[in-house]
């Protein structure tokens, strides 16, 4: 069970890293991270 949580955490961190830097402004990056965080 702990491994599943760890995999989700790593996937989330990877998503954040990929999202940051994909636009010109930090505000856009942050909004993308939080709007995509729960898979919407």
Biopython code that builds the backbone (N, CA, C, O; Angstrom):
import numpy as np
from Bio.PDB.StructureBuilder import StructureBuilder

atoms = [
    (1, "UNK", "N", (0.834, -1.208, 0.000)),
    (1, "UNK", "CA", (0.000, 0.000, 0.000)),
    (1, "UNK", "C", (0.867, 1.254, 0.000)),
    (1, "UNK", "O", (0.543, 2.237, -0.667)),
    (2, "UNK", "N", (1.968, 1.219, 0.748)),
    (2, "UNK", "CA", (2.847, 2.389, 0.782)),
    (2, "UNK", "C", (3.482, 2.639, -0.584)),
    (2, "UNK", "O", (3.716, 3.784, -0.974)),
    (3, "UNK", "N", (3.755, 1.561, -1.297)),
    (3, "UNK", "CA", (4.350, 1.717, -2.627)),
    (3, "UNK", "C", (3.402, 2.436, -3.573)),
    (3, "UNK", "O", (3.837, 3.246, -4.392)),
    (4, "UNK", "N", (2.104, 2.145, -3.466)),
    (4, "UNK", "CA", (1.114, 2.809, -4.313)),
    (4, "UNK", "C", (1.099, 4.311, -4.036)),
    (4, "UNK", "O", (1.043, 5.112, -4.970)),
    (5, "UNK", "N", (1.146, 4.691, -2.786)),
    (5, "UNK", "CA", (1.185, 6.109, -2.418)),
    (5, "UNK", "C", (2.447, 6.783, -2.917)),
    (5, "UNK", "O", (2.424, 7.928, -3.368)),
    (6, "UNK", "N", (3.543, 6.057, -2.830)),
    (6, "UNK", "CA", (4.819, 6.594, -3.306)),
    (6, "UNK", "C", (4.789, 6.791, -4.819)),
    (6, "UNK", "O", (5.303, 7.788, -5.327)),
    (7, "UNK", "N", (4.188, 5.847, -5.537)),
    (7, "UNK", "CA", (4.078, 5.978, -6.992)),
    (7, "UNK", "C", (3.228, 7.186, -7.365)),
    (7, "UNK", "O", (3.556, 7.911, -8.304)),
    (8, "UNK", "N", (2.141, 7.405, -6.638)),
    (8, "UNK", "CA", (1.277, 8.559, -6.908)),
    (8, "UNK", "C", (2.021, 9.859, -6.636)),
    (8, "UNK", "O", (1.898, 10.823, -7.392)),
    (9, "UNK", "N", (2.798, 9.883, -5.549)),
    (9, "UNK", "CA", (3.576, 11.076, -5.220)),
    (9, "UNK", "C", (4.595, 11.365, -6.313)),
    (9, "UNK", "O", (4.736, 12.507, -6.750)),
    (10, "UNK", "N", (5.300, 10.340, -6.750)),
    (10, "UNK", "CA", (6.298, 10.531, -7.803)),
    (10, "UNK", "C", (5.650, 10.992, -9.099)),
    (10, "UNK", "O", (6.199, 11.845, -9.798)),
    (11, "UNK", "N", (4.494, 10.439, -9.425)),
    (11, "UNK", "CA", (3.795, 10.860, -10.636)),
    (11, "UNK", "C", (3.365, 12.315, -10.532)),
    (11, "UNK", "O", (3.435, 13.058, -11.511)),
    (12, "UNK", "N", (2.920, 12.722, -9.348)),
    (12, "UNK", "CA", (2.501, 14.108, -9.138)),
    (12, "UNK", "C", (3.686, 15.057, -9.270)),
    (12, "UNK", "O", (3.590, 16.090, -9.932)),
    (13, "UNK", "N", (4.790, 14.708, -8.647)),
    (13, "UNK", "CA", (5.993, 15.544, -8.727)),
    (13, "UNK", "C", (6.477, 15.636, -10.173)),
    (13, "UNK", "O", (6.871, 16.707, -10.634)),
    (14, "UNK", "N", (6.446, 14.522, -10.879)),
    (14, "UNK", "CA", (6.871, 14.524, -12.281)),
    (14, "UNK", "C", (5.970, 15.429, -13.111)),
    (14, "UNK", "O", (6.448, 16.164, -13.975)),
    (15, "UNK", "N", (4.675, 15.376, -12.851)),
    (15, "UNK", "CA", (3.731, 16.230, -13.573)),
    (15, "UNK", "C", (4.015, 17.706, -13.291)),
    (15, "UNK", "O", (3.993, 18.528, -14.207)),
    (16, "UNK", "N", (4.281, 18.040, -12.034)),
    (16, "UNK", "CA", (4.574, 19.427, -11.665)),
    (16, "UNK", "C", (5.829, 19.909, -12.391)),
    (16, "UNK", "O", (5.853, 21.013, -12.935)),
    (17, "UNK", "N", (6.857, 19.086, -12.397)),
    (17, "UNK", "CA", (8.115, 19.458, -13.058)),
    (17, "UNK", "C", (7.902, 19.661, -14.552)),
    (17, "UNK", "O", (8.450, 20.597, -15.134)),
    (18, "UNK", "N", (7.111, 18.792, -15.178)),
    (18, "UNK", "CA", (6.844, 18.929, -16.610)),
    (18, "UNK", "C", (6.021, 20.173, -16.902)),
    (18, "UNK", "O", (6.231, 20.837, -17.918)),
    (19, "UNK", "N", (5.088, 20.489, -16.015)),
    (19, "UNK", "CA", (4.217, 21.636, -16.232)),
    (19, "UNK", "C", (4.978, 22.946, -16.049)),
    (19, "UNK", "O", (4.786, 23.890, -16.815)),
    (20, "UNK", "N", (5.832, 23.005, -15.048)),
    (20, "UNK", "CA", (6.628, 24.211, -14.834)),
    (20, "UNK", "C", (7.581, 24.379, -16.004)),
    (20, "UNK", "O", (8.220, 23.422, -16.440)),
    (21, "UNK", "N", (7.667, 25.565, -16.492)),
    (21, "UNK", "CA", (8.561, 25.823, -17.607)),
    (21, "UNK", "C", (7.937, 25.613, -18.968)),
    (21, "UNK", "O", (8.583, 25.845, -19.989)),
    (22, "UNK", "N", (6.690, 25.178, -18.996)),
    (22, "UNK", "CA", (6.056, 24.977, -20.299)),
    (22, "UNK", "C", (5.345, 26.234, -20.784)),
    (22, "UNK", "O", (4.773, 26.243, -21.874)),
    (23, "UNK", "N", (5.379, 27.295, -19.979)),
    (23, "UNK", "CA", (4.808, 28.573, -20.399)),
    (23, "UNK", "C", (5.753, 29.694, -19.983)),
    (23, "UNK", "O", (6.761, 29.465, -19.315)),
    (24, "UNK", "N", (5.408, 30.901, -20.391)),
    (24, "UNK", "CA", (6.297, 32.028, -20.131)),
    (24, "UNK", "C", (6.155, 32.614, -18.733)),
    (24, "UNK", "O", (7.058, 33.305, -18.261)),
    (25, "UNK", "N", (5.046, 32.352, -18.070)),
    (25, "UNK", "CA", (4.857, 32.969, -16.763)),
    (25, "UNK", "C", (4.631, 31.933, -15.677)),
    (25, "UNK", "O", (4.023, 30.889, -15.914)),
    (26, "UNK", "N", (5.121, 32.227, -14.498)),
    (26, "UNK", "CA", (4.965, 31.328, -13.369)),
    (26, "UNK", "C", (3.495, 31.196, -12.969)),
    (26, "UNK", "O", (3.069, 30.125, -12.537)),
    (27, "UNK", "N", (2.721, 32.264, -13.106)),
    (27, "UNK", "CA", (1.302, 32.210, -12.758)),
    (27, "UNK", "C", (0.584, 31.169, -13.605)),
    (27, "UNK", "O", (-0.191, 30.369, -13.082)),
    (28, "UNK", "N", (0.835, 31.174, -14.896)),
    (28, "UNK", "CA", (0.229, 30.167, -15.776)),
    (28, "UNK", "C", (0.655, 28.765, -15.368)),
    (28, "UNK", "O", (-0.163, 27.847, -15.342)),
    (29, "UNK", "N", (1.927, 28.601, -15.051)),
    (29, "UNK", "CA", (2.431, 27.297, -14.639)),
    (29, "UNK", "C", (1.718, 26.804, -13.388)),
    (29, "UNK", "O", (1.287, 25.653, -13.325)),
    (30, "UNK", "N", (1.596, 27.672, -12.399)),
    (30, "UNK", "CA", (0.962, 27.286, -11.139)),
    (30, "UNK", "C", (-0.500, 26.933, -11.360)),
    (30, "UNK", "O", (-0.990, 25.948, -10.806)),
    (31, "UNK", "N", (-1.200, 27.723, -12.161)),
    (31, "UNK", "CA", (-2.602, 27.419, -12.453)),
    (31, "UNK", "C", (-2.736, 26.075, -13.167)),
    (31, "UNK", "O", (-3.661, 25.314, -12.881)),
    (32, "UNK", "N", (-1.828, 25.778, -14.085)),
    (32, "UNK", "CA", (-1.860, 24.489, -14.776)),
    (32, "UNK", "C", (-1.654, 23.339, -13.795)),
    (32, "UNK", "O", (-2.352, 22.327, -13.861)),
    (33, "UNK", "N", (-0.701, 23.497, -12.895)),
    (33, "UNK", "CA", (-0.420, 22.442, -11.924)),
    (33, "UNK", "C", (-1.660, 22.135, -11.107)),
    (33, "UNK", "O", (-2.055, 20.976, -10.982)),
    (34, "UNK", "N", (-2.277, 23.171, -10.548)),
    (34, "UNK", "CA", (-3.413, 22.931, -9.669)),
    (34, "UNK", "C", (-4.671, 22.535, -10.429)),
    (34, "UNK", "O", (-5.489, 21.784, -9.897)),
    (35, "UNK", "N", (-4.850, 23.009, -11.636)),
    (35, "UNK", "CA", (-6.050, 22.626, -12.378)),
    (35, "UNK", "C", (-5.946, 21.199, -12.906)),
    (35, "UNK", "O", (-6.967, 20.546, -13.124)),
    (36, "UNK", "N", (-4.735, 20.711, -13.113)),
    (36, "UNK", "CA", (-4.543, 19.347, -13.610)),
    (36, "UNK", "C", (-4.221, 18.350, -12.505)),
    (36, "UNK", "O", (-4.126, 17.151, -12.765)),
    (37, "UNK", "N", (-4.056, 18.825, -11.293)),
    (37, "UNK", "CA", (-3.602, 17.973, -10.197)),
    (37, "UNK", "C", (-4.519, 16.780, -9.960)),
    (37, "UNK", "O", (-4.040, 15.666, -9.748)),
    (38, "UNK", "N", (-5.825, 16.997, -9.992)),
    (38, "UNK", "CA", (-6.751, 15.903, -9.689)),
    (38, "UNK", "C", (-7.297, 15.242, -10.947)),
    (38, "UNK", "O", (-8.299, 14.529, -10.891)),
    (39, "UNK", "N", (-6.649, 15.473, -12.067)),
    (39, "UNK", "CA", (-7.006, 14.781, -13.291)),
    (39, "UNK", "C", (-8.209, 15.338, -14.028)),
    (39, "UNK", "O", (-8.772, 14.651, -14.880)),
    (40, "UNK", "N", (-8.616, 16.545, -13.730)),
    (40, "UNK", "CA", (-9.763, 17.153, -14.420)),
    (40, "UNK", "C", (-9.387, 17.590, -15.809)),
    (40, "UNK", "O", (-10.226, 18.123, -16.537)),
]
sb = StructureBuilder()
sb.init_structure("model")
sb.init_model(0)
sb.init_chain("A")
sb.init_seg("    ")
for serial, (resi, resn, name, xyz) in enumerate(atoms, 1):
    if name == "N":
        sb.init_residue(resn, " ", resi, " ")
    sb.init_atom(name, np.array(xyz, "f"), 0.0, 1.0, " ", f" {name:<3s}", serial, name[0])
structure = sb.get_structure()
